[in-house]
Amino acid sequence: MYRGKPIDVPQAVALEDLGLDVRFYQEIGTLDGRRCYAADLRPDAEPPEKMVFWDLRGLLVEVDERFFAMAGRAKQIVEWDENHRFCGRCGGETVPVPTELAKECPRCGMLFYPRLSPAVIVLIKRGDSVLLARSPGFPPGMYSVLAGFVEPGESIEEAISREVCEEVGVEVESVRYFGSQPWPFPHSLMIGFTADYAGGELRVAPAEIEAAGWFGVSDLPDIPPKISIARAMIDAFVAQRDRGAQRTAGQRHQNVPPSGNGGKMPEAERCEHSLD
């Protein structure tokens, strides 16, 4: 990437024009009308003049969602190629399949596709509060919604119930789909849901959760960056609560009785409404 801002990636007619020693490359789509490629460089490669290599996590707060999604796709494709150069069944060297994104072992015919690990991520509501937790690997002070991988033979709904119970000891109901996001750390597909608290006392699993608690809109801790689906879920919860508060305030205003002898209120209530 070029040094400085705005962040941009190098453009060229061919990869050779950049002077990079490329071991593997793959076209991965288009962004703003430009064809994009993922490229795996030699370990000792140096960036071209006026450019730098940038870790993907460092882009979380620097780029928009579309840019990050394309960069994440590039990372996953490069790692897939690196990790499947040889067959895991017979040890033969794999080759690209020309008609699809796959690698094949010529010796035994085994096919290898880019790995994708489905994971559920769920925002749990209890009245005007939301359940947030922090894992040991989080930045200091940051909390997020709960998440976990789907296990073999398990439905998404079963994964939600199991993960929530294992991590914080509560039960949920009224599970509703929210949205999804590819997450390249290392190769997850985050499938988002909201759910209502159904019962149980908070009991964190120390190996996975450092702390958990119920938070209202006015006392939210540090939360994930805006580019993540976790942040989108929390922001949607906050927006919903704000709209509810506005409707409640509007209803209170509409319910103020008219002045005059036919609609007298106690003096204290008249003062309270007059401040509105």
Secondary structure, 3 states (H helix, E strand, C coil): CECCCCCCCCCCCCHHHHCCCEEEEEEEEEECCEEEEEEEECCCCCCCCCECCCCHHHHCCCCCHHHHHHHHHHHHHHHHHHHCCECCCCCCECEECCCCCCEECCCCCCEECCCCEEEEEEEEEECCEEEEEECCCCCCCECECEEEECCCCCCHHHHHHHHHHHHHCCEEEEEEEEEEEEECCCCEEEEEEEEEEEECCCCCCCCCCCEEEEEEHHHCCECCCCCCHHHHHHHHHHHHHHHHHHHHHHHHHHCCCCCCHHHCCCHHHHHHHHHC
